[in-house]
Amino acid sequence: MKTPLICFIVCFLAFFSCKNQKKETLESNNNILSESTLDSLINHPPTGMVWIPGGTFLQGAVAHDDIAMLHEKPQHEVRLDGFFMDITEVTNAQFSKFVEATGYITTAERDIDWEDMKKQLPEGTPKPHDTILQPGSLMFKKTKTSVPNLYDFSQWWRWVIGVNWKHPSGVDSSIEGKENYPVTHISFEDAQAYCKWAGKRLPTEAEWEYAARGNKENTTYFWGDDVGLLPEKANTWEGEFPVFNTLEDGFERTAPVKSYPENDFGLYDMAGNVWEWTNDWYNVNYYKELASKNTPAINPKGATEAYNPNNPYVQEKIIKGGSFLCSYTYCASYRISSKMGSSTDSSSEHIGFRTVVTPEMLTSE
């Protein structure tokens, strides 16, 4: 199931197209966690995680964000219980421990099943040659000249056979010396498998956005509204995408975790570096449905099904945060409300993840 490969072959049918911080007794799923137990957990968080106190916030694009997309609107009120979140994106070192313990093989390393893949494609899509249907992942390649159509991602994405999380920059590359870089070439399925092993889960879109906001209200970015601070705040594309990167922020591709300042919750890389998987289906109508209820959404878990009219054959999950490829002229997805849909079996060099865990999950062990 290598959706990116097929999209590449068939002419790219679609584009990859805090308030109320008071700590209280936690009630969820009819279970009551005492304040003393919660205090103990908060004071001794899981290794590498930080407590995100529950609260209410407005999810979606702020009114003064003039480049927000329709699927980021309208804003709607959301109320969340508290949870723990990874301080950084899951690193190569952390993912290596998972693979060593389980023998897990990522989707980018597996043989491609054409019969399964074609279910996600228009009827009659021809089968590519077997030499193309080989395990691999998507790699970015700069163009030689300016690109007039930034919706045609075939101009800078390449399917590279043999690329995966262990060989992130090419067949001959390795993660040696990059143990503290975010793991990449990870599909939704891969991220889910890691979570199951670690006793954690992926965040919902609402949890991710609330955590990224870090107590900031009505701002476009986690640090405020001054986009001029971007090079010192996040690993993104500086210059003309996808031709020339000025490297003003210090990195051409991924950066080691904690290379940039954390937000007010103590979370790193909630803007740029790599996109991060969430557990929610990508559905362009979901925000409208929530807003129409005229009542706060309590611990929302996303749409019940995926819906993307621009990519109707693929089941997509929401990814958040943007990556080292995001620029103001291309996707500007370092904005808090920004998001994109990605097929569950997709992997590329700019997608990773981080995990969350709730007090109930910790006490039920």
Buried (B, 14 or more C-beta within 10 A) or exposed (E): BBBBBBBBBBEBBBBBBBEEEEEEEBEBEEEEBEEEBBEEBBEEBBEBBBBBBBBBBBBBBBEEBEEBBEBBBBBBBBBBBBBBBBBBBBBBEBBBBBBEEEEBBBBBBBEBEBEEBBEBBEEEBEEBEEEBBBBBBBBBEEEEEEBEEBEEBEBBBEBBEBBBBBBBBEEEEEBEEBEBBBBBBBBBBBBBBBBEBBEBBBBBBBBBBBBBBBBBEEBBBBBEBEBEEBBEBBBBBBEBBBEEBEEEBEBBBBBBBEBBEBBEBBBBBBBBBBBBBBBBBBBBEBBBEBBEEEEBBEBBEBBEEBBBEEBEBBBBBBBBBBBBBBBBBBBBBBBBBBBBBBBBBBBBBBBBBBBBBBBBBBBEE
